[in-house]
């Protein structure tokens, strides 16, 4: 209780005691037929009672005025707090939110110093006296703390008000960070979309050039050979016609084989029907049969990839193996393994001539960009070339 409160309590007790004492004096006069004493006691008790009533009216009025002033102060502070919250939330940058929070806290609590304390600088104590330390956390994650200092001690209601401001600021910081992450993901999605469109156009262009320069030219040659054979038959040169037809049949079989290989390269049936490991192994068997090159595969981890990631990674492996064949190796190693961060690394190594032409890897690089992956080319363990592709976890994640 304050000194003013003790004075008010003592004055109230004194008036009550005087009123009771005067009443007792009047009663004593009546009891002993001393009317002058009784009249004096009655008049005195009435006077003291009136004074006590006036005192109660005055003190109650003052109490109500004090309570009204307190409510007005509370309302003014709440209005200032709302304005501070609006100022804090007017920006979408996390750093600016923390800076404005310190400025508003300094103004609201008349603090000489207000600063944001990072988590690594937080002390065990929560502040006391002229120092106030309010933790800032969102969803169990500690962001730091709001520290206030001023000459006057902080009270319990100061702690409550500062907590409201700090909690709101912490949520505003979290929202700003989430919005920034969403913007980054959207920008990344747009970049990936542009890469995908470019890669699709390049793939169509390569496919068109391949068909024009390969199978279409062969079919045109076969048609000319058929015309020559038909002319030989009309002229009665049957042996010449048979020779031309035999050559055209060989060329036609080569063209069919080329188209079959193209169809398998676009979407191998074994990848769809038997899985990633079987498709890569079939690719290696084909290389061994055609070029007498040993192909070792360790791609079981690839079975855990999403379907689209498997198709894209198979195309990368196919392109990498075909390029390795051009370096005339005796041995090719193909491996897929999962890294600690959830990403997947694909390595294609050979013991052939060291690859020094960056242009020869452009086709692989374009496919890697579609997956938002990383491509590197180094010397292999067998003194040849090692092509390494790392695909991020969110691209390689299985769809189940």
KOLROSE-293074 format. One record per residue (C-alpha): residue in three letters; x, y, z. Coordinates in nm, 2 decimals. Each point is the difference from the previous one (the first is absolute). Layout:
BEGIN
{r ala, {X, Y, Z}}
...
REM end
This chain:
BEGIN
{r unk, {0.00, 0.00, 0.00}}
{r unk, {0.13, 0.35, -0.09}}
{r unk, {0.05, 0.29, 0.25}}
{r unk, {-0.31, 0.18, -0.15}}
{r unk, {-0.21, -0.32, 0.05}}
{r unk, {0.11, -0.02, 0.37}}
{r unk, {-0.09, 0.36, 0.06}}
{r unk, {-0.35, -0.05, -0.15}}
{r unk, {-0.05, -0.31, 0.20}}
{r unk, {0.11, 0.18, 0.33}}
{r unk, {-0.24, 0.29, -0.07}}
{r unk, {-0.29, -0.23, -0.06}}
{r unk, {0.07, -0.19, 0.32}}
{r unk, {0.03, 0.33, 0.20}}
{r unk, {-0.34, 0.12, -0.13}}
{r unk, {-0.17, -0.33, 0.08}}
{r unk, {0.16, 0.01, 0.35}}
{r unk, {-0.12, 0.36, 0.07}}
{r unk, {-0.35, -0.08, -0.12}}
{r unk, {-0.03, -0.31, 0.22}}
{r unk, {0.16, 0.19, 0.30}}
{r unk, {-0.25, 0.29, -0.03}}
{r unk, {-0.29, -0.25, -0.02}}
{r unk, {0.12, -0.17, 0.31}}
{r unk, {0.03, 0.34, 0.18}}
{r unk, {-0.36, 0.08, -0.09}}
{r unk, {-0.12, -0.34, 0.12}}
{r unk, {0.19, 0.05, 0.32}}
{r unk, {-0.17, 0.34, 0.06}}
{r unk, {-0.35, -0.16, -0.07}}
{r unk, {0.08, -0.28, 0.24}}
{r unk, {0.08, 0.24, 0.29}}
{r unk, {-0.25, 0.26, -0.09}}
{r unk, {0.26, 0.25, -0.10}}
{r unk, {-0.18, 0.15, -0.29}}
{r unk, {0.27, 0.26, -0.07}}
{r unk, {0.25, -0.28, -0.05}}
{r unk, {-0.25, -0.20, -0.20}}
{r unk, {-0.07, 0.29, -0.22}}
{r unk, {0.36, 0.08, -0.05}}
{r unk, {0.08, -0.36, -0.08}}
{r unk, {-0.29, -0.03, -0.25}}
{r unk, {0.10, 0.33, -0.17}}
{r unk, {0.37, -0.12, -0.01}}
{r unk, {-0.09, -0.34, -0.14}}
{r unk, {-0.23, 0.15, -0.26}}
{r unk, {0.28, 0.24, -0.10}}
{r unk, {0.26, -0.28, -0.02}}
{r unk, {-0.24, -0.22, -0.20}}
{r unk, {-0.06, 0.28, -0.24}}
{r unk, {0.37, 0.06, -0.03}}
{r unk, {0.05, -0.38, -0.06}}
{r unk, {-0.27, 0.01, -0.27}}
{r unk, {0.16, 0.29, -0.17}}
{r unk, {0.34, -0.17, 0.03}}
{r unk, {-0.15, -0.32, -0.16}}
{r unk, {-0.15, 0.20, -0.29}}
{r unk, {0.33, 0.19, -0.07}}
{r unk, {0.22, -0.32, 0.02}}
{r unk, {-0.24, -0.20, -0.22}}
{r unk, {0.00, 0.27, -0.26}}
{r unk, {0.37, 0.02, 0.01}}
{r unk, {0.02, -0.38, -0.04}}
{r unk, {-0.23, 0.01, -0.29}}
{r unk, {0.20, 0.28, -0.16}}
{r unk, {0.32, -0.20, 0.05}}
{r unk, {-0.16, -0.31, -0.15}}
{r unk, {-0.12, 0.20, -0.29}}
{r unk, {0.35, 0.14, -0.06}}
{r unk, {0.14, -0.35, 0.02}}
{r unk, {-0.26, -0.13, -0.26}}
{r unk, {0.08, 0.30, -0.22}}
{r unk, {0.37, -0.08, 0.03}}
{r unk, {-0.07, -0.36, -0.08}}
{r unk, {-0.21, 0.10, -0.31}}
{r unk, {0.27, 0.24, -0.12}}
{r unk, {0.27, -0.28, 0.04}}
{r unk, {-0.21, -0.25, -0.19}}
{r unk, {-0.05, 0.25, -0.28}}
{r unk, {0.37, 0.06, -0.01}}
{r unk, {0.06, -0.38, 0.01}}
{r unk, {-0.24, -0.04, -0.30}}
{r unk, {0.18, 0.27, -0.19}}
{r unk, {0.33, -0.17, 0.08}}
{r unk, {-0.13, -0.33, -0.12}}
{r unk, {-0.12, 0.17, -0.32}}
{r unk, {0.35, 0.16, -0.05}}
{r unk, {0.17, -0.33, 0.06}}
{r unk, {-0.22, -0.19, -0.25}}
{r unk, {0.03, 0.27, -0.27}}
{r unk, {0.32, -0.16, -0.14}}
{r unk, {0.06, -0.35, -0.14}}
{r unk, {0.37, -0.02, 0.08}}
{r unk, {0.10, -0.19, 0.32}}
{r unk, {0.29, 0.23, 0.08}}
{r unk, {-0.22, 0.31, -0.04}}
{r unk, {-0.27, -0.15, 0.23}}
{r unk, {0.25, -0.06, 0.28}}
{r unk, {0.14, 0.35, -0.04}}
{r unk, {-0.34, 0.16, 0.02}}
{r unk, {-0.10, -0.22, 0.29}}
{r unk, {0.30, 0.14, 0.20}}
{r unk, {-0.09, 0.36, -0.10}}
{r unk, {-0.36, -0.05, 0.11}}
{r unk, {0.09, -0.17, 0.32}}
{r unk, {0.24, 0.28, 0.09}}
{r unk, {-0.28, 0.25, -0.06}}
{r unk, {-0.27, -0.19, 0.19}}
{r unk, {0.19, -0.08, 0.31}}
{r unk, {0.22, 0.32, 0.01}}
{r unk, {0.31, -0.22, -0.02}}
{r unk, {0.34, 0.14, -0.05}}
{r unk, {0.11, -0.31, -0.20}}
{r unk, {-0.20, -0.26, -0.19}}
{r unk, {0.17, -0.27, -0.21}}
{r unk, {-0.05, -0.34, -0.14}}
{r unk, {0.22, -0.27, 0.15}}
{r unk, {0.08, -0.30, -0.22}}
{r unk, {-0.05, -0.36, 0.14}}
{r unk, {0.38, -0.06, 0.03}}
{r unk, {0.03, 0.31, 0.23}}
{r unk, {-0.28, -0.07, 0.23}}
{r unk, {0.08, -0.04, 0.37}}
{r unk, {-0.17, -0.22, 0.26}}
{r unk, {-0.16, 0.28, 0.20}}
{r unk, {-0.32, 0.17, -0.13}}
{r unk, {0.09, 0.35, 0.11}}
{r unk, {-0.10, 0.19, 0.32}}
{r unk, {-0.02, 0.35, 0.13}}
{r unk, {0.11, 0.25, -0.26}}
{r unk, {0.05, -0.28, -0.27}}
{r unk, {-0.28, -0.19, -0.17}}
{r unk, {0.06, -0.30, -0.22}}
{r unk, {-0.30, -0.14, -0.20}}
{r unk, {0.06, -0.33, -0.19}}
{r unk, {-0.12, -0.01, -0.36}}
{r unk, {-0.10, -0.34, -0.13}}
{r unk, {-0.24, -0.15, -0.27}}
{r unk, {-0.11, -0.36, -0.01}}
{r unk, {0.26, -0.11, 0.26}}
{r unk, {0.28, 0.16, -0.20}}
{r unk, {0.19, 0.27, 0.19}}
{r unk, {0.07, 0.31, -0.21}}
{r unk, {0.17, 0.20, 0.27}}
{r unk, {-0.12, 0.25, 0.26}}
{r unk, {-0.10, 0.37, 0.04}}
{r unk, {0.22, 0.18, 0.25}}
{r unk, {-0.11, 0.33, 0.16}}
{r unk, {0.19, 0.22, 0.24}}
{r unk, {-0.10, 0.32, 0.19}}
{r unk, {0.08, 0.18, 0.33}}
{r unk, {-0.34, -0.09, 0.16}}
{r unk, {-0.08, -0.36, 0.09}}
{r unk, {-0.23, -0.20, -0.22}}
{r unk, {-0.33, -0.12, 0.15}}
{r unk, {-0.20, -0.31, -0.05}}
{r unk, {-0.24, 0.17, -0.25}}
{r unk, {0.30, 0.13, -0.20}}
{r unk, {0.11, -0.37, -0.04}}
{r unk, {-0.35, -0.10, -0.11}}
{r unk, {-0.02, 0.29, -0.25}}
{r unk, {0.35, -0.06, -0.14}}
{r unk, {-0.09, -0.37, -0.04}}
{r unk, {-0.30, 0.08, -0.22}}
{r unk, {0.22, 0.22, -0.22}}
{r unk, {0.28, -0.26, -0.02}}
{r unk, {-0.24, -0.28, -0.08}}
{r unk, {-0.15, 0.20, -0.28}}
{r unk, {0.34, 0.09, -0.14}}
{r unk, {0.11, -0.36, 0.01}}
{r unk, {-0.30, -0.11, -0.20}}
{r unk, {0.06, 0.29, -0.25}}
{r unk, {0.36, -0.11, -0.04}}
{r unk, {-0.11, -0.36, -0.06}}
{r unk, {-0.26, 0.11, -0.26}}
{r unk, {0.27, 0.22, -0.18}}
{r unk, {0.24, -0.30, -0.01}}
{r unk, {-0.27, -0.23, -0.13}}
{r unk, {-0.10, 0.25, -0.27}}
{r unk, {0.36, 0.04, -0.10}}
{r unk, {0.04, -0.38, -0.03}}
{r unk, {-0.32, -0.01, -0.21}}
{r unk, {0.14, 0.27, -0.23}}
{r unk, {0.32, -0.19, -0.04}}
{r unk, {-0.18, -0.33, -0.07}}
{r unk, {-0.22, 0.18, -0.26}}
{r unk, {0.30, 0.15, -0.17}}
{r unk, {0.17, -0.34, 0.00}}
{r unk, {-0.31, -0.15, -0.15}}
{r unk, {0.00, 0.26, -0.27}}
{r unk, {0.36, -0.07, -0.08}}
{r unk, {-0.06, -0.37, -0.01}}
{r unk, {-0.30, 0.05, -0.23}}
{r unk, {0.21, 0.21, -0.24}}
{r unk, {0.27, -0.26, 0.00}}
{r unk, {-0.25, -0.27, -0.07}}
{r unk, {-0.15, 0.18, -0.29}}
{r unk, {0.35, 0.07, -0.14}}
{r unk, {0.10, -0.36, 0.05}}
{r unk, {-0.32, -0.13, -0.17}}
{r unk, {0.07, 0.23, -0.30}}
{r unk, {0.36, -0.11, -0.02}}
{r unk, {-0.11, -0.37, 0.02}}
{r unk, {-0.25, 0.05, -0.28}}
{r unk, {0.26, 0.17, -0.21}}
{r unk, {0.25, -0.28, 0.05}}
{r unk, {-0.26, -0.26, -0.07}}
{r unk, {-0.10, 0.18, -0.32}}
{r unk, {0.36, 0.03, -0.12}}
{r unk, {0.06, -0.37, 0.08}}
{r unk, {-0.30, -0.12, -0.19}}
{r unk, {0.08, 0.23, -0.30}}
{r unk, {0.36, -0.09, -0.02}}
{r unk, {-0.03, -0.37, 0.09}}
{r unk, {-0.32, -0.21, -0.06}}
{r unk, {-0.15, 0.24, -0.25}}
{r unk, {0.31, 0.01, -0.21}}
{r unk, {0.03, -0.38, 0.02}}
{r unk, {-0.36, -0.04, -0.11}}
{r unk, {0.06, 0.23, -0.29}}
{r unk, {0.30, -0.21, -0.11}}
{r unk, {-0.21, -0.31, 0.04}}
{r unk, {-0.27, 0.14, -0.22}}
{r unk, {0.26, 0.09, -0.27}}
{r unk, {0.13, -0.35, 0.02}}
{r unk, {-0.35, -0.14, -0.04}}
{r unk, {-0.04, 0.21, -0.31}}
{r unk, {0.33, -0.13, -0.14}}
{r unk, {-0.10, -0.36, 0.07}}
{r unk, {-0.34, 0.05, -0.17}}
{r unk, {0.17, 0.15, -0.30}}
{r unk, {0.24, -0.30, -0.02}}
{r unk, {-0.30, -0.24, 0.02}}
{r unk, {-0.17, 0.19, -0.29}}
{r unk, {0.32, -0.03, -0.20}}
{r unk, {0.03, -0.37, 0.07}}
{r unk, {0.31, 0.04, 0.22}}
{r unk, {-0.12, -0.22, 0.27}}
{r unk, {0.34, -0.06, 0.17}}
{r unk, {0.07, 0.37, 0.02}}
{r unk, {-0.35, 0.05, 0.15}}
{r unk, {0.06, -0.28, 0.26}}
{r unk, {0.33, 0.16, 0.10}}
{r unk, {-0.16, 0.34, 0.05}}
{r unk, {-0.29, -0.14, 0.20}}
{r unk, {0.24, -0.19, 0.23}}
{r unk, {0.19, 0.32, 0.07}}
{r unk, {-0.32, 0.19, 0.05}}
{r unk, {-0.12, -0.27, 0.25}}
{r unk, {0.33, 0.04, 0.20}}
{r unk, {-0.04, 0.38, 0.00}}
{r unk, {-0.37, -0.04, 0.10}}
{r unk, {0.09, -0.23, 0.29}}
{r unk, {0.26, 0.26, 0.12}}
{r unk, {-0.26, 0.27, -0.01}}
{r unk, {-0.25, -0.21, 0.19}}
{r unk, {0.27, -0.07, 0.26}}
{r unk, {0.08, 0.37, 0.03}}
{r unk, {-0.37, 0.09, 0.05}}
{r unk, {-0.03, -0.28, 0.26}}
{r unk, {0.30, 0.13, 0.19}}
{r unk, {-0.15, 0.35, -0.02}}
{r unk, {-0.33, -0.12, 0.14}}
{r unk, {0.18, -0.18, 0.28}}
{r unk, {0.20, 0.31, 0.08}}
{r unk, {-0.31, 0.22, 0.02}}
{r unk, {-0.18, -0.22, 0.24}}
{r unk, {0.15, -0.35, 0.06}}
{r unk, {-0.27, -0.26, 0.06}}
{r unk, {0.22, -0.18, 0.25}}
{r unk, {0.01, 0.32, 0.22}}
{r unk, {-0.38, 0.01, 0.01}}
{r unk, {-0.06, -0.37, 0.04}}
{r unk, {0.30, -0.13, 0.21}}
{r unk, {0.14, 0.31, 0.17}}
{r unk, {0.30, 0.23, 0.01}}
{r unk, {0.27, -0.26, 0.09}}
{r unk, {-0.11, -0.24, -0.28}}
{r unk, {-0.01, 0.28, -0.26}}
{r unk, {0.36, 0.12, 0.09}}
{r unk, {0.12, -0.36, 0.00}}
{r unk, {-0.16, -0.06, -0.34}}
{r unk, {0.18, 0.31, -0.13}}
{r unk, {0.33, -0.13, 0.13}}
{r unk, {-0.06, -0.34, -0.16}}
{r unk, {-0.07, 0.17, -0.33}}
{r unk, {0.33, 0.19, 0.02}}
{r unk, {0.19, -0.32, 0.09}}
{r unk, {-0.15, -0.19, -0.29}}
{r unk, {0.06, 0.28, -0.26}}
{r unk, {0.34, 0.13, 0.11}}
{r unk, {0.15, -0.27, 0.22}}
{r unk, {0.04, 0.24, 0.29}}
{r unk, {-0.06, -0.12, 0.36}}
{r unk, {-0.28, 0.20, 0.16}}
{r unk, {-0.04, -0.03, 0.38}}
{r unk, {-0.32, 0.14, 0.16}}
{r unk, {-0.09, 0.07, 0.36}}
{r unk, {-0.33, 0.19, -0.03}}
{r unk, {-0.23, -0.17, 0.24}}
{r unk, {-0.05, 0.33, 0.19}}
{r unk, {-0.16, 0.14, -0.31}}
{r unk, {-0.31, -0.22, 0.06}}
{r unk, {-0.09, 0.24, 0.29}}
{r unk, {-0.02, 0.30, -0.24}}
{r unk, {-0.33, 0.15, -0.13}}
{r unk, {-0.11, -0.13, -0.34}}
{r unk, {0.07, 0.33, -0.18}}
{r unk, {0.34, 0.02, 0.17}}
{r unk, {0.08, -0.35, -0.11}}
{r unk, {-0.08, 0.07, -0.36}}
{r unk, {0.21, 0.32, 0.00}}
{r unk, {0.29, -0.16, 0.18}}
{r unk, {-0.01, -0.30, -0.24}}
{r unk, {0.04, 0.24, -0.29}}
{r unk, {0.30, 0.16, 0.17}}
{r unk, {0.16, -0.34, 0.05}}
{r unk, {-0.07, -0.10, -0.36}}
{r unk, {0.16, 0.32, -0.13}}
{r unk, {0.29, -0.04, 0.24}}
{r unk, {0.07, -0.36, -0.10}}
{r unk, {-0.02, 0.08, -0.37}}
{r unk, {0.25, 0.28, 0.05}}
{r unk, {0.22, -0.24, 0.20}}
{r unk, {0.00, -0.25, -0.29}}
{r unk, {0.14, 0.27, -0.23}}
{r unk, {0.31, 0.03, 0.23}}
{r unk, {0.08, -0.37, -0.08}}
{r unk, {0.01, -0.14, 0.35}}
{r unk, {0.03, -0.36, 0.11}}
{r unk, {-0.22, 0.05, 0.31}}
{r unk, {-0.29, 0.22, 0.09}}
{r unk, {-0.15, 0.03, 0.36}}
{r unk, {-0.35, 0.14, 0.06}}
{r unk, {-0.11, 0.06, 0.36}}
{r unk, {-0.29, 0.17, 0.17}}
{r unk, {0.01, 0.07, 0.38}}
{r unk, {-0.19, 0.20, 0.25}}
{r unk, {0.19, 0.28, 0.19}}
{r unk, {-0.04, 0.10, 0.36}}
{r unk, {-0.21, 0.31, -0.08}}
{r unk, {-0.25, -0.21, -0.20}}
{r unk, {0.13, 0.09, -0.34}}
{r unk, {0.11, -0.27, -0.26}}
{r unk, {0.33, -0.02, -0.17}}
{r unk, {0.05, -0.17, -0.33}}
{r unk, {0.36, -0.08, -0.12}}
{r unk, {0.11, -0.12, -0.34}}
{r unk, {0.37, -0.09, -0.01}}
{r unk, {0.22, -0.16, -0.27}}
{r unk, {0.36, -0.07, -0.06}}
{r unk, {0.02, 0.14, -0.35}}
{r unk, {0.15, 0.32, -0.13}}
{r unk, {-0.05, 0.30, 0.24}}
{r unk, {-0.29, 0.22, -0.12}}
{r unk, {0.12, 0.35, -0.06}}
{r unk, {-0.28, 0.14, -0.22}}
{r unk, {-0.27, 0.18, 0.19}}
{r unk, {-0.22, 0.01, -0.30}}
{r unk, {-0.04, -0.38, 0.00}}
{r unk, {-0.17, 0.03, 0.34}}
{r unk, {-0.26, 0.26, -0.10}}
{r unk, {-0.27, -0.26, -0.06}}
{r unk, {0.05, -0.14, 0.35}}
{r unk, {0.02, 0.35, 0.15}}
{r unk, {-0.34, 0.10, -0.15}}
{r unk, {-0.17, -0.30, 0.15}}
{r unk, {0.17, 0.06, 0.34}}
{r unk, {-0.13, 0.36, 0.00}}
{r unk, {-0.36, -0.13, -0.05}}
{r unk, {0.04, -0.19, 0.33}}
{r unk, {0.16, 0.31, 0.17}}
{r unk, {0.31, -0.22, 0.06}}
{r unk, {0.37, 0.05, -0.01}}
{r unk, {0.24, -0.15, -0.26}}
{r unk, {0.38, -0.04, 0.05}}
{r unk, {0.27, -0.17, -0.21}}
{r unk, {0.32, -0.13, 0.16}}
{r unk, {0.27, -0.26, -0.04}}
{r unk, {-0.13, -0.35, 0.09}}
{r unk, {0.16, -0.27, 0.22}}
{r unk, {0.10, -0.18, -0.32}}
{r unk, {0.18, 0.31, -0.13}}
{r unk, {-0.28, 0.07, -0.24}}
{r unk, {-0.30, 0.23, 0.03}}
{r unk, {-0.25, 0.01, 0.29}}
{r unk, {-0.34, 0.18, -0.07}}
{r unk, {-0.19, 0.07, 0.32}}
{r unk, {-0.36, 0.13, 0.02}}
{r unk, {-0.16, 0.10, 0.33}}
{r unk, {-0.38, 0.03, 0.01}}
{r unk, {-0.16, 0.18, 0.29}}
{r unk, {-0.23, -0.19, 0.24}}
{r unk, {-0.32, 0.19, -0.08}}
{r unk, {0.04, -0.10, -0.37}}
{r unk, {0.10, -0.36, 0.07}}
{r unk, {-0.25, -0.06, 0.28}}
{r unk, {-0.22, -0.31, -0.06}}
{r unk, {-0.37, 0.08, -0.08}}
{r unk, {-0.13, -0.24, 0.26}}
REM end
